[in-house]
Amino acid sequence: MTSLTFKGPGQFLGALVPPGDKSISHRALLFGALSEGLSVYENFLESEDCLCLLNVLRMMGVEIEKQPGSTTVSVRGVGLGGLKPPSKELYLGNSGTAMRLLLGVLAGQHFEASLTGDPSLSSRPMRRVTDPLKQMGAQIKGKENANFAPLTIRGGNLRGIDFNNRLASAQVKSALLFAGMFAEGETKILEPVASRDHTERFLRASGAKFKQDGPLLVIEKSDRLSPFQTKIPGDISSAAFFITGAAMTEGSNVLVKDVGLNPTRTGILQVLKRMGAEIEVTVTQEIPEPMGEIRVKGGRLHGTEIAREEIPALVDELPVLMVAMSLAEDESLISGAEELRVKETDRIRSMVHNLKRVGASIEELPDGCLVKGVSELQGGVVQSFGDHRTAMSLAVASLRSRGEIVVEGTDCIATSYPVFEQHFSHLLKVR
């Protein structure tokens, strides 16, 4: 188990281009594989999660070309019905996104496949996806009524269903949208609270039979998908560590370039502005995904409340926001965030446990946490619990720490941000 030491206190100064968006990189591979022709994607995220999905698609007959060290990926699609039965289990590492979205694709294939992952992924709930896919006609077997991997799925002969996406889960929604392209009749998804809409944007760009009327999404059986070329924006969930670190540290000044500005993903910017952060956003691209620059200048933040309706637009950023809240003036409250308990680890528990170890005043709640801001944190040794976002959030805490923070178990960072340590060192100016 590796560890990293982050010296504090410090501030962030300089410019950053974050790695490609993980959510979009996953979808790019899947849409490229199901299209007819060659799709080319620049700025693909070469992380462990994305490479796992790339490898399993190759196992099912998809030609994917990626030169070592390059972030450009070329995918020669096999069409909606062209995937081949894999000769062995499809291993998806730690990626819940890859497993859930791939289940939607495999639900429409006329063969059997087994999906597995590492111990963390194998403990994450899958019935939220497998139950509605079964209603559509897929046959899925696994532990506790197909709630945990390994899972075996036999697809084909699907029918559309009506589904209420009460969890506001983009992964569940996307799995059903993929399956809906293979199903007879319409698949209708009602989304009372909008979740990230990357899949919908890909559906429109590739010519699927998809339409949207406010919170209602409708997908029909599609004949073919068209390939296209695009640049994948930088991942705002990765940039969030540097955006938040700069916002909460006086004297910081960071410019984040070529970052995704999809409005279903930028909730963190609204929260930080509400806390008093000085943030300026410039949009440079609108289609197929909004992209641009974010300038952040550091200062003193004050407490705020984050309620359930805000969670979908910033669920991945809540751990690092807990760090900022721990150092903000007055109290902060996060509620309605039960989804954090079924991520790579229980992120509510992991963050509360670790932040207490370095001097934060934070209380665990069933659906979030209550935080009373302190002026600075202490140094200490903390644990990632195998979760990349926990590890990187605790690194950011060192900016306002009297001593160094040692984060144990940092191998997991490579699942989403392999160059995090280099980017952190590049921007860090120790006082």
C-alpha positions as a Markdown table, in Angstrom:
| # | Residue | x | y | z |
|---|---|---|---|---|
| 1 | Met | 0.0 | 0.0 | 0.0 |
| 2 | Thr | 1.5 | 3.3 | -1.1 |
| 3 | Ser | 1.2 | 6.6 | 0.8 |
| 4 | Leu | 1.8 | 10.3 | -0.2 |
| 5 | Thr | 2.9 | 13.1 | 2.0 |
| 6 | Phe | 1.4 | 16.6 | 1.5 |
| 7 | Lys | 3.2 | 19.5 | 3.2 |
| 8 | Gly | 1.3 | 22.4 | 4.5 |
| 9 | Pro | 0.3 | 25.1 | 4.8 |
| 10 | Gly | 0.4 | 26.3 | 1.2 |
| 11 | Gln | -1.5 | 27.8 | -1.7 |
| 12 | Phe | -2.2 | 27.0 | -5.3 |
| 13 | Leu | -0.8 | 29.3 | -8.0 |
| 14 | Gly | -0.7 | 28.8 | -11.8 |
| 15 | Ala | -2.6 | 27.2 | -14.6 |
| 16 | Leu | -4.0 | 23.7 | -15.0 |
| 17 | Val | -5.5 | 21.6 | -17.8 |
| 18 | Pro | -7.3 | 18.7 | -16.1 |
| 19 | Pro | -7.4 | 15.2 | -17.6 |
| 20 | Gly | -10.3 | 14.2 | -19.8 |
| 21 | Asp | -13.7 | 13.7 | -18.2 |
| 22 | Lys | -14.1 | 10.2 | -16.9 |
| 23 | Ser | -17.9 | 10.1 | -17.3 |
| 24 | Ile | -17.6 | 11.3 | -20.9 |
| 25 | Ser | -14.7 | 9.0 | -21.7 |
| 26 | His | -16.7 | 6.0 | -20.7 |
| 27 | Arg | -19.7 | 7.0 | -22.9 |
| 28 | Ala | -17.4 | 7.8 | -25.8 |
| 29 | Leu | -16.1 | 4.3 | -25.8 |
| 30 | Leu | -19.6 | 2.7 | -25.7 |
| 31 | Phe | -21.1 | 5.0 | -28.4 |
| 32 | Gly | -18.0 | 4.5 | -30.5 |
| 33 | Ala | -18.3 | 0.7 | -30.2 |
| 34 | Leu | -22.0 | 0.7 | -31.1 |
| 35 | Ser | -21.7 | 3.1 | -34.0 |
| 36 | Glu | -21.1 | 2.1 | -37.7 |
| 37 | Gly | -17.8 | 3.6 | -38.7 |
| 38 | Leu | -14.8 | 5.3 | -37.1 |
| 39 | Ser | -15.1 | 7.6 | -34.0 |
| 40 | Val | -12.1 | 9.6 | -32.9 |
| 41 | Tyr | -11.9 | 11.2 | -29.5 |
| 42 | Glu | -9.2 | 13.6 | -28.3 |
| 43 | Asn | -8.3 | 14.0 | -24.6 |
| 44 | Phe | -9.5 | 10.5 | -23.6 |
| 45 | Leu | -8.9 | 9.8 | -19.9 |
| 46 | Glu | -6.2 | 7.1 | -19.6 |
| 47 | Ser | -7.2 | 6.0 | -16.1 |
| 48 | Glu | -7.6 | 2.5 | -14.8 |
| 49 | Asp | -11.4 | 2.8 | -14.9 |
| 50 | Cys | -11.6 | 3.8 | -18.5 |
| 51 | Leu | -8.9 | 1.4 | -19.6 |
| 52 | Cys | -10.9 | -1.5 | -18.0 |
| 53 | Leu | -13.8 | -0.6 | -20.2 |
| 54 | Leu | -11.6 | -0.2 | -23.3 |
| 55 | Asn | -10.2 | -3.7 | -22.7 |
| 56 | Val | -13.5 | -5.5 | -22.3 |
| 57 | Leu | -14.9 | -3.8 | -25.5 |
| 58 | Arg | -11.8 | -5.2 | -27.3 |
| 59 | Met | -12.7 | -8.6 | -25.9 |
| 60 | Met | -16.1 | -8.3 | -27.6 |
| 61 | Gly | -14.6 | -7.6 | -31.0 |
| 62 | Val | -14.3 | -3.8 | -31.1 |
| 63 | Glu | -11.1 | -2.4 | -32.7 |
| 64 | Ile | -9.8 | 0.4 | -30.5 |
| 65 | Glu | -6.5 | 2.1 | -31.4 |
| 66 | Lys | -4.6 | 4.1 | -28.8 |
| 67 | Gln | -1.0 | 4.9 | -29.0 |
| 68 | Pro | 1.0 | 4.8 | -25.7 |
| 69 | Gly | 1.3 | 8.3 | -24.2 |
| 70 | Ser | -1.4 | 9.6 | -26.6 |
| 71 | Thr | -4.8 | 10.9 | -25.4 |
| 72 | Thr | -6.5 | 10.3 | -28.8 |
| 73 | Val | -8.5 | 7.1 | -29.1 |
| 74 | Ser | -9.9 | 5.7 | -32.4 |
| 75 | Val | -12.9 | 3.3 | -32.1 |
| 76 | Arg | -14.1 | 1.4 | -35.1 |
| 77 | Gly | -17.7 | 0.6 | -34.3 |
| 78 | Val | -19.4 | -2.7 | -34.9 |
| 79 | Gly | -22.9 | -1.4 | -34.9 |
| 80 | Leu | -25.7 | -2.0 | -32.4 |
| 81 | Gly | -25.8 | -5.7 | -33.0 |
| 82 | Gly | -22.2 | -6.4 | -33.8 |
| 83 | Leu | -20.6 | -7.2 | -30.4 |
| 84 | Lys | -19.3 | -10.7 | -30.1 |
| 85 | Pro | -19.7 | -13.1 | -27.1 |
| 86 | Pro | -16.6 | -12.7 | -24.8 |
| 87 | Ser | -14.5 | -15.8 | -24.2 |
| 88 | Lys | -14.0 | -15.0 | -20.5 |
| 89 | Glu | -15.3 | -12.8 | -17.7 |
| 90 | Leu | -15.4 | -9.1 | -18.3 |
| 91 | Tyr | -13.2 | -7.5 | -15.5 |
| 92 | Leu | -14.1 | -3.8 | -14.8 |
| 93 | Gly | -11.8 | -3.1 | -11.9 |
| 94 | Asn | -13.2 | -0.4 | -9.6 |
| 95 | Ser | -15.6 | 1.2 | -12.1 |
| 96 | Gly | -19.2 | 1.3 | -11.2 |
| 97 | Thr | -20.0 | 3.5 | -14.2 |
| 98 | Ala | -18.5 | 1.0 | -16.6 |
| 99 | Met | -20.3 | -1.9 | -15.0 |
| 100 | Arg | -23.8 | -0.3 | -14.9 |
| 101 | Leu | -23.6 | 1.3 | -18.4 |
| 102 | Leu | -22.3 | -1.9 | -19.9 |
| 103 | Leu | -25.1 | -3.9 | -18.3 |
| 104 | Gly | -27.5 | -1.7 | -20.3 |
| 105 | Val | -25.6 | -2.4 | -23.6 |
| 106 | Leu | -25.4 | -6.1 | -22.9 |
| 107 | Ala | -29.1 | -6.3 | -22.1 |
| 108 | Gly | -29.7 | -5.8 | -25.9 |
| 109 | Gln | -27.2 | -8.4 | -27.0 |
| 110 | His | -28.2 | -12.0 | -27.9 |
| 111 | Phe | -25.5 | -13.7 | -25.9 |
| 112 | Glu | -24.4 | -14.4 | -22.3 |
| 113 | Ala | -21.6 | -12.5 | -20.6 |
| 114 | Ser | -20.3 | -12.3 | -17.0 |
| 115 | Leu | -19.1 | -9.1 | -15.4 |
| 116 | Thr | -16.8 | -8.9 | -12.4 |
| 117 | Gly | -14.7 | -6.3 | -10.6 |
| 118 | Asp | -12.4 | -5.7 | -7.6 |
| 119 | Pro | -13.7 | -6.2 | -4.0 |
| 120 | Ser | -14.8 | -2.6 | -3.8 |
| 121 | Leu | -16.9 | -2.8 | -7.0 |
| 122 | Ser | -18.3 | -6.2 | -6.0 |
| 123 | Ser | -19.7 | -4.6 | -2.8 |
| 124 | Arg | -21.6 | -1.8 | -4.6 |
| 125 | Pro | -25.4 | -2.2 | -5.2 |
| 126 | Met | -26.5 | -3.1 | -8.7 |
| 127 | Arg | -30.2 | -3.9 | -8.3 |
| 128 | Arg | -30.9 | -0.3 | -9.0 |
| 129 | Val | -29.9 | -1.2 | -12.6 |
| 130 | Thr | -30.5 | -5.0 | -12.8 |
| 131 | Asp | -34.1 | -4.8 | -11.5 |
| 132 | Pro | -35.4 | -2.5 | -14.3 |
| 133 | Leu | -33.3 | -4.3 | -16.9 |
| 134 | Lys | -35.0 | -7.5 | -15.8 |
| 135 | Gln | -38.4 | -5.8 | -16.3 |
| 136 | Met | -37.3 | -5.0 | -19.9 |
| 137 | Gly | -36.6 | -8.7 | -20.4 |
| 138 | Ala | -32.9 | -9.3 | -19.7 |
| 139 | Gln | -31.9 | -12.3 | -17.7 |
| 140 | Ile | -29.5 | -11.4 | -14.9 |
| 141 | Lys | -28.1 | -13.6 | -12.2 |
| 142 | Gly | -25.8 | -12.7 | -9.3 |
| 143 | Lys | -25.5 | -12.5 | -5.5 |
| 144 | Glu | -28.6 | -11.4 | -3.5 |
| 145 | Asn | -30.9 | -11.3 | -6.5 |
| 146 | Ala | -28.3 | -9.7 | -8.8 |
| 147 | Asn | -27.4 | -6.9 | -6.4 |
| 148 | Phe | -23.7 | -7.6 | -6.3 |
| 149 | Ala | -21.1 | -8.7 | -8.9 |
| 150 | Pro | -20.1 | -11.0 | -10.3 |
| 151 | Leu | -23.2 | -10.8 | -12.5 |
| 152 | Thr | -24.1 | -12.9 | -15.5 |
| 153 | Ile | -26.4 | -11.4 | -18.1 |
| 154 | Arg | -28.2 | -12.8 | -21.1 |
| 155 | Gly | -29.8 | -10.1 | -23.2 |
| 156 | Gly | -32.1 | -9.8 | -26.2 |
| 157 | Asn | -35.9 | -9.5 | -26.8 |
| 158 | Leu | -36.3 | -6.4 | -24.7 |
| 159 | Arg | -39.4 | -4.3 | -24.4 |
| 160 | Gly | -39.7 | -0.7 | -23.3 |
| 161 | Ile | -40.8 | 0.2 | -19.8 |
| 162 | Asp | -41.8 | 3.4 | -17.9 |
| 163 | Phe | -39.2 | 4.2 | -15.2 |
| 164 | Asn | -39.1 | 6.9 | -12.5 |
| 165 | Asn | -35.4 | 7.8 | -11.8 |
| 166 | Arg | -36.1 | 8.8 | -8.2 |
| 167 | Leu | -32.4 | 8.3 | -7.3 |
| 168 | Ala | -31.4 | 10.9 | -9.8 |
| 169 | Ser | -28.8 | 8.5 | -10.9 |
| 170 | Ala | -27.1 | 9.2 | -14.3 |
| 171 | Gln | -25.7 | 5.6 | -14.3 |
| 172 | Val | -29.2 | 4.0 | -13.9 |
| 173 | Lys | -30.7 | 6.4 | -16.5 |
| 174 | Ser | -27.9 | 5.8 | -18.9 |
| 175 | Ala | -28.1 | 2.0 | -18.6 |
| 176 | Leu | -31.8 | 2.1 | -19.4 |
| 177 | Leu | -31.3 | 4.5 | -22.3 |
| 178 | Phe | -28.7 | 2.1 | -23.8 |
| 179 | Ala | -31.1 | -0.8 | -23.3 |
| 180 | Gly | -33.9 | 1.2 | -24.8 |
| 181 | Met | -32.1 | 1.4 | -28.2 |
| 182 | Phe | -32.6 | -2.4 | -28.5 |
| 183 | Ala | -36.2 | -2.6 | -27.0 |
| 184 | Glu | -39.5 | -2.9 | -28.8 |
| 185 | Gly | -41.7 | 0.1 | -28.0 |
| 186 | Glu | -40.8 | 3.2 | -26.1 |
| 187 | Thr | -38.7 | 3.4 | -23.0 |
| 188 | Lys | -39.8 | 6.4 | -20.9 |
| 189 | Ile | -37.7 | 7.7 | -18.1 |
| 190 | Leu | -39.1 | 10.4 | -15.8 |
| 191 | Glu | -36.4 | 12.4 | -14.0 |
| 192 | Pro | -37.9 | 14.7 | -11.3 |
| 193 | Val | -34.4 | 15.9 | -10.5 |
| 194 | Ala | -32.0 | 16.2 | -13.4 |
| 195 | Ser | -28.8 | 14.1 | -13.3 |
| 196 | Arg | -25.8 | 14.6 | -15.6 |
| 197 | Asp | -26.9 | 14.4 | -19.2 |
| 198 | His | -23.8 | 13.2 | -21.1 |
| 199 | Thr | -25.6 | 10.2 | -22.4 |
| 200 | Glu | -28.4 | 12.3 | -23.8 |
| 201 | Arg | -25.9 | 14.5 | -25.6 |
| 202 | Phe | -24.3 | 11.4 | -27.2 |
| 203 | Leu | -27.7 | 10.0 | -28.2 |
| 204 | Arg | -28.5 | 13.3 | -30.1 |
| 205 | Ala | -25.1 | 13.5 | -31.7 |
| 206 | Ser | -25.2 | 9.9 | -32.9 |
| 207 | Gly | -28.7 | 10.0 | -34.4 |
| 208 | Ala | -30.5 | 7.7 | -32.0 |
| 209 | Lys | -34.3 | 7.8 | -31.8 |
| 210 | Phe | -34.3 | 9.9 | -28.7 |
| 211 | Lys | -36.3 | 12.8 | -27.5 |
| 212 | Gln | -36.8 | 14.8 | -24.4 |
| 213 | Asp | -39.7 | 16.9 | -23.1 |
| 214 | Gly | -38.6 | 18.6 | -19.8 |
| 215 | Pro | -38.1 | 15.8 | -17.2 |
| 216 | Leu | -39.4 | 13.1 | -19.5 |
| 217 | Leu | -36.8 | 11.1 | -21.6 |
| 218 | Val | -38.1 | 8.8 | -24.4 |
| 219 | Ile | -35.9 | 6.4 | -26.3 |
| 220 | Glu | -37.0 | 4.0 | -29.1 |
| 221 | Lys | -35.4 | 1.1 | -30.9 |
| 222 | Ser | -32.7 | 2.5 | -33.1 |
| 223 | Asp | -31.4 | 1.2 | -36.4 |
| 224 | Arg | -27.9 | 2.6 | -36.4 |
| 225 | Leu | -25.7 | 5.1 | -34.7 |
| 226 | Ser | -23.4 | 7.5 | -36.6 |
| 227 | Pro | -19.8 | 7.9 | -35.5 |
| 228 | Phe | -18.3 | 11.3 | -34.9 |
| 229 | Gln | -15.2 | 13.1 | -33.8 |
| 230 | Thr | -14.9 | 15.3 | -30.7 |
| 231 | Lys | -12.6 | 16.6 | -28.0 |
| 232 | Ile | -13.5 | 15.3 | -24.5 |
| 233 | Pro | -13.5 | 18.2 | -22.0 |
| 234 | Gly | -11.4 | 18.2 | -18.9 |
| 235 | Asp | -13.0 | 16.6 | -16.0 |
| 236 | Ile | -14.6 | 19.2 | -13.6 |
| 237 | Ser | -14.7 | 16.5 | -10.9 |
| 238 | Ser | -10.9 | 16.3 | -11.1 |
| 239 | Ala | -10.5 | 20.0 | -11.4 |
| 240 | Ala | -12.7 | 20.4 | -8.3 |
| 241 | Phe | -9.8 | 19.5 | -6.0 |
| 242 | Phe | -7.8 | 22.5 | -7.3 |
| 243 | Ile | -10.8 | 24.8 | -7.6 |
| 244 | Thr | -11.8 | 24.2 | -4.0 |
| 245 | Gly | -8.3 | 24.3 | -2.7 |
| 246 | Ala | -7.7 | 27.6 | -4.3 |
| 247 | Ala | -11.1 | 29.0 | -3.2 |
| 248 | Met | -10.4 | 28.2 | 0.5 |
| 249 | Thr | -6.8 | 29.5 | 0.6 |
| 250 | Glu | -6.0 | 33.2 | 0.7 |
| 251 | Gly | -3.5 | 34.2 | -1.9 |
| 252 | Ser | -4.3 | 31.4 | -4.3 |
| 253 | Asn | -4.9 | 32.1 | -7.9 |
| 254 | Val | -5.6 | 29.3 | -10.4 |
| 255 | Leu | -6.8 | 29.2 | -14.0 |
| 256 | Val | -8.3 | 25.9 | -15.1 |
| 257 | Lys | -8.3 | 25.5 | -18.9 |
| 258 | Asp | -10.3 | 23.3 | -21.3 |
| 259 | Val | -12.6 | 22.1 | -18.5 |
| 260 | Gly | -16.2 | 20.8 | -18.9 |
| 261 | Leu | -18.9 | 23.2 | -18.0 |
| 262 | Asn | -21.9 | 21.0 | -18.5 |
| 263 | Pro | -24.6 | 22.6 | -16.3 |
| 264 | Thr | -25.5 | 19.2 | -14.8 |
| 265 | Arg | -22.0 | 19.0 | -13.4 |
| 266 | Thr | -21.1 | 22.5 | -12.2 |
| 267 | Gly | -23.0 | 22.6 | -8.9 |
| 268 | Ile | -19.7 | 22.9 | -7.0 |
| 269 | Leu | -19.2 | 26.4 | -8.6 |
| 270 | Gln | -22.6 | 27.6 | -7.3 |
| 271 | Val | -21.9 | 26.3 | -3.8 |
| 272 | Leu | -18.4 | 27.8 | -3.6 |
| 273 | Lys | -19.7 | 31.2 | -4.9 |
| 274 | Arg | -22.4 | 31.0 | -2.2 |
| 275 | Met | -19.7 | 30.5 | 0.3 |
| 276 | Gly | -18.0 | 33.7 | -0.9 |
| 277 | Ala | -15.5 | 32.3 | -3.4 |
| 278 | Glu | -14.3 | 34.6 | -6.3 |
| 279 | Ile | -14.9 | 32.5 | -9.4 |
| 280 | Glu | -15.0 | 33.7 | -13.0 |
| 281 | Val | -16.2 | 31.3 | -15.8 |
| 282 | Thr | -15.6 | 31.8 | -19.6 |
| 283 | Val | -17.3 | 29.4 | -22.1 |
| 284 | Thr | -15.2 | 28.6 | -25.2 |
| 285 | Gln | -17.3 | 25.7 | -26.7 |
| 286 | Glu | -21.0 | 24.8 | -26.6 |
| 287 | Ile | -21.4 | 21.6 | -28.7 |
| 288 | Pro | -21.4 | 18.7 | -28.0 |
| 289 | Glu | -20.4 | 19.5 | -24.5 |
| 290 | Pro | -19.9 | 23.0 | -23.0 |
| 291 | Met | -16.2 | 23.7 | -22.3 |
| 292 | Gly | -14.2 | 26.7 | -21.1 |
| 293 | Glu | -12.0 | 28.2 | -18.4 |
| 294 | Ile | -12.5 | 28.8 | -14.7 |
| 295 | Arg | -10.5 | 31.4 | -12.8 |
| 296 | Val | -10.4 | 31.0 | -9.0 |
| 297 | Lys | -8.9 | 33.4 | -6.4 |
| 298 | Gly | -8.6 | 32.4 | -2.8 |
| 299 | Gly | -10.1 | 34.0 | 0.2 |
| 300 | Arg | -12.1 | 33.3 | 3.4 |
| 301 | Leu | -15.2 | 31.3 | 2.9 |
| 302 | His | -18.3 | 31.1 | 5.1 |
| 303 | Gly | -20.6 | 28.2 | 5.8 |
| 304 | Thr | -23.6 | 27.1 | 3.7 |
| 305 | Glu | -26.2 | 24.4 | 3.4 |
| 306 | Ile | -26.4 | 21.8 | 0.6 |
| 307 | Ala | -29.8 | 20.2 | 0.3 |
| 308 | Arg | -31.0 | 17.1 | -1.6 |
| 309 | Glu | -32.0 | 18.8 | -4.8 |
| 310 | Glu | -28.4 | 20.0 | -5.3 |
| 311 | Ile | -26.8 | 16.7 | -4.8 |
| 312 | Pro | -26.9 | 15.2 | -8.4 |
| 313 | Ala | -25.0 | 18.2 | -9.8 |
| 314 | Leu | -22.1 | 17.8 | -7.3 |
| 315 | Val | -22.2 | 14.4 | -5.8 |
| 316 | Asp | -18.6 | 13.6 | -6.7 |
| 317 | Glu | -17.4 | 16.9 | -5.3 |
| 318 | Leu | -19.0 | 16.6 | -1.8 |
| 319 | Pro | -15.8 | 15.1 | -0.2 |
| 320 | Val | -13.7 | 18.1 | -1.1 |
| 321 | Leu | -16.5 | 20.5 | -0.2 |
| 322 | Met | -16.4 | 18.9 | 3.3 |
| 323 | Val | -12.8 | 20.0 | 3.5 |
| 324 | Ala | -13.7 | 23.6 | 2.5 |
| 325 | Met | -16.6 | 23.6 | 5.0 |
| 326 | Ser | -14.3 | 22.4 | 7.8 |
| 327 | Leu | -12.3 | 25.6 | 7.2 |
| 328 | Ala | -15.1 | 28.0 | 6.5 |
| 329 | Glu | -16.5 | 30.5 | 9.0 |
| 330 | Asp | -19.6 | 29.4 | 10.9 |
| 331 | Glu | -21.6 | 26.2 | 10.3 |
| 332 | Ser | -22.3 | 24.1 | 7.2 |
| 333 | Leu | -24.8 | 21.3 | 6.6 |
| 334 | Ile | -25.0 | 18.6 | 3.9 |
| 335 | Ser | -28.2 | 16.7 | 3.8 |
| 336 | Gly | -29.9 | 14.3 | 1.4 |
| 337 | Ala | -26.6 | 12.7 | 0.4 |
| 338 | Glu | -27.2 | 9.1 | 1.3 |
| 339 | Glu | -25.8 | 8.1 | -2.2 |
| 340 | Leu | -22.3 | 8.9 | -0.8 |
| 341 | Arg | -22.6 | 5.8 | 1.4 |
| 342 | Val | -22.6 | 3.4 | -1.6 |
| 343 | Lys | -19.6 | 4.8 | -3.6 |
| 344 | Glu | -16.2 | 3.2 | -3.7 |
| 345 | Thr | -16.4 | 3.5 | 0.1 |
| 346 | Asp | -18.9 | 5.1 | 2.5 |
| 347 | Arg | -17.7 | 8.7 | 1.7 |
| 348 | Ile | -19.6 | 10.3 | 4.5 |
| 349 | Arg | -17.9 | 8.0 | 7.1 |
| 350 | Ser | -14.5 | 8.1 | 5.5 |
| 351 | Met | -14.4 | 11.9 | 5.3 |
| 352 | Val | -15.8 | 12.5 | 8.8 |
| 353 | His | -13.4 | 10.0 | 10.3 |
| 354 | Asn | -10.3 | 11.5 | 8.5 |
| 355 | Leu | -11.2 | 15.1 | 9.0 |
| 356 | Lys | -11.7 | 14.6 | 12.7 |
| 357 | Arg | -8.2 | 13.0 | 12.9 |
| 358 | Val | -6.7 | 16.3 | 11.6 |
| 359 | Gly | -8.7 | 18.6 | 13.8 |
| 360 | Ala | -11.9 | 19.3 | 12.0 |
| 361 | Ser | -15.2 | 19.8 | 14.0 |
| 362 | Ile | -17.5 | 17.6 | 11.9 |
| 363 | Glu | -20.4 | 15.3 | 12.8 |
| 364 | Glu | -21.7 | 12.4 | 10.8 |
| 365 | Leu | -25.4 | 12.4 | 10.0 |
| 366 | Pro | -27.4 | 9.6 | 8.3 |
| 367 | Asp | -27.6 | 11.5 | 5.0 |
| 368 | Gly | -24.7 | 13.9 | 5.3 |
| 369 | Cys | -22.8 | 15.9 | 7.9 |
| 370 | Leu | -22.8 | 19.0 | 10.1 |
| 371 | Val | -19.6 | 21.0 | 10.1 |
| 372 | Lys | -18.4 | 23.8 | 12.4 |
| 373 | Gly | -15.5 | 25.7 | 10.7 |
| 374 | Val | -12.1 | 25.9 | 12.4 |
| 375 | Ser | -9.3 | 28.3 | 11.5 |
| 376 | Glu | -6.8 | 25.6 | 10.5 |
| 377 | Leu | -6.3 | 21.9 | 10.6 |
| 378 | Gln | -3.5 | 19.8 | 12.2 |
| 379 | Gly | -1.1 | 17.5 | 10.5 |
| 380 | Gly | -1.6 | 13.7 | 10.8 |
| 381 | Val | -1.9 | 10.4 | 9.1 |
| 382 | Val | -5.2 | 9.6 | 7.3 |
| 383 | Gln | -6.6 | 6.7 | 5.3 |
| 384 | Ser | -8.1 | 6.7 | 1.8 |
| 385 | Phe | -10.2 | 3.6 | 2.5 |
| 386 | Gly | -9.5 | 2.6 | -1.1 |
| 387 | Asp | -11.4 | 5.6 | -2.5 |
| 388 | His | -9.7 | 8.0 | -4.9 |
| 389 | Arg | -11.9 | 11.1 | -4.0 |
| 390 | Thr | -11.3 | 10.6 | -0.3 |
| 391 | Ala | -7.6 | 10.5 | -0.9 |
| 392 | Met | -7.4 | 13.6 | -3.1 |
| 393 | Ser | -9.7 | 15.6 | -0.8 |
| 394 | Leu | -7.5 | 14.9 | 2.1 |
| 395 | Ala | -4.5 | 16.1 | 0.1 |
| 396 | Val | -6.3 | 19.4 | -0.4 |
| 397 | Ala | -6.8 | 19.7 | 3.4 |
| 398 | Ser | -3.0 | 20.1 | 3.7 |
| 399 | Leu | -3.2 | 23.6 | 2.3 |
| 400 | Arg | -4.7 | 24.8 | 5.6 |
| 401 | Ser | -2.8 | 22.4 | 7.9 |
| 402 | Arg | -0.2 | 23.3 | 10.5 |
| 403 | Gly | 1.8 | 20.2 | 9.6 |
| 404 | Glu | 2.1 | 17.7 | 6.8 |
| 405 | Ile | -0.8 | 15.3 | 6.1 |
| 406 | Val | 0.2 | 11.7 | 5.1 |
| 407 | Val | -2.5 | 9.9 | 3.1 |
| 408 | Glu | -2.2 | 6.1 | 3.2 |
| 409 | Gly | -3.5 | 4.0 | 0.4 |
| 410 | Thr | -3.1 | 6.3 | -2.5 |
| 411 | Asp | -2.9 | 3.7 | -5.3 |
| 412 | Cys | -6.6 | 4.3 | -5.8 |
| 413 | Ile | -6.0 | 7.8 | -7.2 |
| 414 | Ala | -5.1 | 6.2 | -10.5 |
| 415 | Thr | -8.7 | 5.1 | -11.1 |
| 416 | Ser | -9.6 | 8.6 | -12.1 |
| 417 | Tyr | -6.6 | 11.0 | -11.9 |
| 418 | Pro | -3.2 | 9.3 | -12.6 |
| 419 | Val | -1.3 | 12.6 | -12.8 |
| 420 | Phe | -2.9 | 14.1 | -9.6 |
| 421 | Glu | 0.4 | 14.2 | -7.7 |
| 422 | Gln | 2.2 | 15.9 | -10.5 |
| 423 | His | -0.5 | 18.5 | -10.9 |
| 424 | Phe | -0.6 | 19.1 | -7.1 |
| 425 | Ser | 3.1 | 19.7 | -7.0 |
| 426 | His | 3.0 | 22.0 | -10.0 |
| 427 | Leu | 0.5 | 24.3 | -8.4 |
| 428 | Leu | 1.6 | 24.1 | -4.8 |
| 429 | Lys | 3.5 | 27.0 | -3.2 |
| 430 | Val | 4.4 | 26.0 | 0.4 |
| 431 | Arg | 4.4 | 29.0 | 2.8 |
